[in-house]
Amino acid sequence: MSDSSRDTAAGAGWGETEPGTYRQLMPARVEKISWLDPRMLWAARNGVLASWFGDPTGRTRGRWVAQREAAGVPADKVIRRTDPDRFSFMVIGDTGEGDDPQYAVVPGFLRVSQDTSFTVLASDVIYPVGGTDDYGTKFFRPYRDYPAPVYAIPGNHDWYEDLGGFMRVFCDDAPPLPAEPAPRPLTRSWLRSLLWHRPPAHDGQRLAEARKLRSAAGQQAVQPGPYWAIDAGPVRIIGIDTGLLGTLDAQQGAWLREVSQGPRPKILVTGSPLYVDGEHHPCPIEGGGTVDDIVRAPEHHYVAAIGGDIHNYQRYPVRLADGRTLQYVVSGGGGAFMHATHTIPRVRVAGVTEREFRCYPLRGDSLAFYSRLYGRRLRLRRFFALTEAEAQAVVAERLGIPPTRAPGPEVRVTRRIRWIAGLLGTGSRPDRRKRFRLPVRKIYTQLFSPSSATYSPPFFKCFLRLDVTPESVRLRCHAATGNLAQELSPPVEDEVTIPLI
């Protein structure tokens, strides 16, 4: 097993490294997404419109579900597989930008996923707006050599064209929904409909050709809708659709309560993580209650909740009042631009502290990555860029923790290093957060992070492999940097064994 980022800087992908082979998998022409491009932001406007004028996701989802049930899909939406009691599957989240970071994940993913029974895509299969014709280069091509089925739950970007592309690809080529009557003029719904982004009339013309890339019998999978349950071996895996704004409609909430019954151990996969960036986001359900209420209930026997949407890896082992430990995981590092981890303050949430918390990339690597990125963009490389050693040292100082990676030569943290770390939103101890009123971290997240796509390693991407037995689930987070060393032997950045008994 190769070194991980917790072992050495080389294991993180820094230094003189040999590029990986992933570019050989890519198409000749690649669309490069920039979230500072006004055209891209305008195309992805539906999330903002939903927050301003009301979220139509629940109603639209209900229409999709009704259409699928009319076509004969069972109301319980359970996929009953014949996997043995010992089997493995993959989880990979927020994949579909179709550029270097997504394809850089593929060689290591194919190595680690050998002998797995299926893969689950957790959130945001296709960027920027879930268009049907984007599936060729952002789904079918990168995963054409993965021999097993792929199931998916949609993220907010898959909803930006009302989920049409997602339903065609994953749900038995579901036909478009019939048009609804126009809303009453001068209402919020009317204003929303005037501005709402819809798919172009020609969307989907290249889908039949794209399907040929994953046409083998063993690769085929049909799921009952945007949310589902999979009974595989001794576990039930439940995937929920959190739509545009990270919530559940009442119909899906009732279904979730129903399929969560029974003694079978369960793993939740969700488009919106329940613990992330040191905070708890329980995910409200229309009509009352939260997803986390259901997950925590002892009679439901959940052992883990894995969420996408945030483009990195985080793990929070939360010990409940009844003595159980639930593993709350963020796994959104499958291909989209990297969300920073250095902005995460010192963790102290639900009894989880820095001692138990895990993240990838390490905060110091995240800070070094972003300082170099913006050093290039601002043409201030010599002043702005921090070495990985400098970044690790200032993160340890600000959070009051030991360096995560074994330190090399001692680094003196200068005023320049502290200033750059503060400008880039580096987290701090909770007591310091109270003293400083300027919401640096929020400004950073909204202003800096959306423009963070890069096209040279290290990318700090990741994916999960879960090995299931009747007694336990072993969850491992593997890294993908875009360098050959990590392609040939994807490092394990985190590992936990979750008991089922």
N, C-alpha and C positions, 0 to 999 in steps of 0.2 A: 504494500500500500504506500502510495507517495505521501510526502509531507503535505499537511494542510496549512491553512493560513495561521492556525494557532501554533504551528511548529516553527515555521521559518518564513521570512519575507519571500523567498523563492517559491515556497508552497502557495503563497497568495498570488503569485503571478508577476511579482516585481522583478526588476533586473534584466539582464541580457537573456532573452528567452527566444526559443524557436516558435514561429507562428504555427498554429494548428492547420489542419487540412479542411476546415469547414467551408472555406470559400469555394472549394470544388463542388459543393452541393448547391450553391446559390445560382439563381438565374443570372443571365448576363446583365439585365437591367433591374435595379432595385429602387423602389420608392423609399426615399428617406423622409421619415416623419419628423417634423419639428413642431412642438407645441407652442412655439412663439410665432408661428405663421398664422396671420389673421384668417386666411382661407381655411386652415385646418380647424381653428377654433370655431369658426362660423358653421362648418359642417357638423361639428360635435356639440351644437348648441342645445340639444334637447334636454340634457340634464339641468342646465340653468333654467330653461323654460318650465320644466316640471317643478322646480323649486319655487318659481315665481307665481305660476298660474295653476298649480295643482298637478299632481302626478297621475297620469292615465295608465301607468304600468299595470296596476292590479286588474283593471277592467280588460285591458288588452290581453293579459296573461290568461284571464278567465275565458276569453273567447278562443284562444289557442287551445286551452285544455278541453273546452267543450267540443271543438272541432275534432280533436284527437279521440275523445271518447266516442263521438258519433262514428268514427272510423273503426271502432272496435277495441280501442286500448282499454285494458282493465282499469277500473276506478282506483285500485290501490297503487297503481304505477310502480309495481315491484318487478324488477328484472330478476328472474330466478335462474341462476347459473348452476353449472354442475361441477364447480371447482372442488378439489379434495379439501380435507381439513388442513392441509399444509399447502399454501400457495403464496404467490407474491404479486403485487401490483405497483404501479407507478402513479405519482401525483405530480403534475407540473402546472404552474399557474401563470396567467398573463403572458401568453406566448406571442401573439400574432402581430408583431410589427414587420416581419418579413425581411429584416435587414441583418447586418452582421451579428448583433447580440443574440438574436433568435437562432440563427444557424450555428453559431458557436456552441450552443448547448447540444446540438444533435449528435455529434460523434460520441461524446461521453454518455449521453442518454441511451444510445443504442447499445453501448457496451454494458452498462449497468442493468439495462432492462432485459437482457437475455434471460429467457425462461419465465418471464412474467406473464400473467394471464390476461391482463388488460391495463389500460391507462385511463386515469381521470384527469381531464383538463379543468382546472379550477379558476374560472373567471376570465373574461376578456380574451376570447379565442381569436378575435380579429380586431385590429385597429385600422383606421380611426373610428369607423362607424358601423362595423359589422357587415359590410357590403358582401353580397353573394359572390361576386366575381373576384374578390380578394382572397377567397379560400384556396385558389390554385397555388399561389406562391407562399401563403401564410399558414396553410394547414396541410393540404394534400402533398405538396412537394417536400417540405422538411421531414414529414413523418412517413414517407412512402415506404421506407425499409423497416418500419416497425411492424412485425408480423401479426400482432394481436389487435383486438378491438379497442377503440377509443370512445369513451363516454365523456360528456361535457356538461358543465353548467354555465350559463351565460353570465357575463359581467355587464357593467353599465355600458361599455362601448358596444357590446353586441345588441343592446337595446336602442341604439341611436337611429336604427331604421326599423323599429318596432319588431325586432327579432325575426324578420322574414328570412334572412340568410341562414341563421342558426337553425331554424325549424326545417328548412329544406335539406340541410346537410345532415343533421343528426336525427331527425324525426320523420323518416320515411318519405322524404320529398313532400312535406306538407304543403298544400296549395296556399296561395295568399288569402288572407282574410278578406271577406267582402267589405266594401266601403260602408261606413256608418253614416247615418243622416247628419247633415251639417248642424252644428250647435246653434243655439239661439243667438242672434247678433248682440254685440256689446256686452257679452258675458266673459268671464275669465277663460272658459273653454273655447270661446270663439277667438279671443286674442291669441291663445296658445295655438289653435289650429292654423291661424294665418301665418305664423312664424315657424311652424313645425317642419323639421327636416324629414323628407321622405325619400325612399330609394328612387333612382332614375328609372325611367320606363324600360330601358334596355338591360337592366341589371339581371344577371344570371345567365347570360348567353354563353359564357365560357365554362359553366359548371360541369356540363356533361363531359367535356374533354378533361377537366381537372380530376374528376372522379376516377379516371383510368389509372391514376397514379397510386391509388389504394383500392384496387379492384379484386384482390385475392379473397377467396372465400373466408379465410381465417381472420381477415381484417374487418369484416363487416359487423356492424352493430346498429341496432335500431332501438332508440330509447323512447319512452312513452310521452315525453314532453320536456319542458325546460326544468322541471324538477322530478326526481325519481328516487327509488331505493334499489340497491343491488344486494341480493342475498348471495354471498359467495363464501363457501367453506363455513367456518363457525361464526362469521361476522355479518352484520348488515351495514352497508355503506349508504348513507342518506345524503343526497345532493339537493340543496335548496337554491332557489333563484331569488336574489335580493334586488333585482331590477335596477332602476336608475338611481334611486336614493338610499339604497341599503336597508329596505324594509320588506316585510311580508304582508301580502293581502290576507284577509280573513279566511278565504277558501284554502289557501296554501297552509296557513297556520293550523286550521282544523285537520288537514291531511297530515301535517308533521306530527301533531299530537297523536294521531291514530297509528302511524307507522312506527312511532317511537315506543309503543307499548311492547311488553313482553321481555323475557329474560335474556334474549340474544344480545351479546355485546355489540355496540354500535359506534360508528365513526361518522361524524358530520363533516361534509364538505360544503363550504359556503363561499359566495362571492364577496362577502364582507366579513373580515375576521372579527372575532368577539373580544380578543385582547390584542392590542397593537400599539406600538410606540409608548409603552408604559401606561396605557389607558384602557379602561373597560368600555366596550361598546356592545351592549347586550342584544341589539337588533330588535326593535319593536315590531309587534304584530298588530295589524289593524284590528281594533275591537278590544285590545287589552292583552297584557302579558308580553313576554319577550322570548326570543329563541333560546337565550341562555337559561331562562327558567326551565325550559323543557330539557335542555342538555344536562343541567345540574340535578334534576329530579332523580333520586336513587332508583325508583322503579323503572326508569327508562334504560339504565345500564350503558350510558355513554362512557367511552374511555378516552376519546380525543375529539377535537373540533379543529379542522384545518380550513383556513380561509385564504383566498387570493386577494386581488385588488391592489395590495401594497407590494411593490416590486423588490422585495428582499426576503430574507428568512428570519423569523423570530420564534422563540418557544418560551411559553410561560407554564410551568408545572404548578397548577393551582390546587392546593389541598383544601378539600371541602370540610364542612362541619362534621360530616359523618365518617371522616377518616379517609375517604377515597381521594386519589390525586387524578385530576383531569389534565391532560396535555392539550393546551391551546397553542396552535401553531399558525404562523403566517408563512405561506409558501407561494409567493408571486414572482419569483425570480426566473421565470422560464424563457424570457426573451425581450420584454419591453425594457425601456430605459430604467436605470437603477434608482430606486428611491433611497435616499441617504439613511444610514443608520447612525451617523455621528450626531444627528439632531435629537436622538432619543436621550432624555435626561436619565440620571441615575434612577434605576428601576426600584420602585417600592409600591406595588399594587397587589391587592388580594393575597398578601402574605408572601409574594414572590419578591426576592431581592436580587441584587447583582450576582450573588453567589449561585443562584439557581437559573437566572436568565441566560439565554443564549441568542446570538444573532450572527448573521452572515450577510454582507461582509462585516468584519470587525470594525468598530467605530473608527479606529485609527486609519485603517485602509480606506474607509469611506471618505474621511476628511482629506486624505492625501489625494484620492481620486478626484474629488471636486475642486481642490485647490489647483491641481494641475489643469483640469478642464477649463476653469475660468481664468487661469493664468494664460492659457493659449488664446482664449477668446478676447481677453482684455489686452493681449499683447504685453503682458507684464510677467512673463514666466519666471524670470530670475528673482523678482520680488515676491510674487504671489504663490508660487508653487512650493509646497512643503514636501520634504522627503517623508517616506513612510515612518521613519524613526521619529522625526519631529512631530508628526501628526499623532503617533501613539503616545508620545510623552505629554503633549498638551491635553489630549483627551483624558489621560490618567490624572493629570493635575486638576482639571476642571470637575471631574466626577469624583475625585477622591478615592480612586481605586488603583490597584496594582496594574501594571501593563499586562494586557491579555496575552501577548506573545512574549516569549523570553527576550528581554532587551539585549541589544548589542552594546557598543560603546555608549557611555553616558551622554545624553543630549541636554544642553542648556536651553531651557525654554525662555526665549527672548520676548521682548515687547512686540516685535513684529509677528512672531508666531502666535502669540495670544490674540493680537488684533485680527489676524486672518481667521483664526478659529472662531472668534466671536462674530465676525462678519458673515461667516458661512453657517451660523446658527448652531454651533456645537453645544450639545447639552451640558447641563451642570448638575450640582447637587440640589435637592429640593429646597434646602435652606437658602441657597443663593437665588433660586428662582423667585422667592418671595421678595427679595430686595430689589431685583431689577424689574421694572414695570414694562419696559419696551418689549413687545411680543416678537423678539427676534426670530424665534423658531417658526412661528406662524408665517411671518413675512418670508422667511427663507423657503418654507415648504411651498408657498403659493407662487413665489417669484422665480426662484432659482431652479427648483427641481424639475418643473415641466420641460425645461429646455435641455435636459441632461443627456440626451442620446449621444453616444460616441461610437466610433467605427474602428478603433484599434484597441487591442487587449492591454491590460486585463479588464474583462467586463463584469466580473463578480456575479455571474448567473448561478442558478442552482435548481435542483429538482429532488424529489423524494422517491425512495424505494421503501415499501412496507412489506415485510415478510411475516406472514400470518401462520400461527400454529394454534391448536386448541387451547394452549396455555397462555400465549402472549402474542403481541405484535411488536416486531422490532422495526423502528422507524429510523432511517438514516437520511441525512441531508448531504447530497453530493454537490461539489462545486464544478463550475465550468467557467474558465477564464478566457478561452480563445487561444491559449498557448498549447503547444503540442504535448508537453509533459502532463498537463491536466486532462487532455483528451485521451491519452493512452491509459492513464490510471486516475480516474476522477477522485479527488480526495474526499474523505468523509469529514465534513465540517461539524457535524453534530450527530449523536446517536443516543437513542433512548429505547429501553425495552418496557413495554406497557403490558402489565399483567391483565389477563382476561378472566381469571378465576379469583 
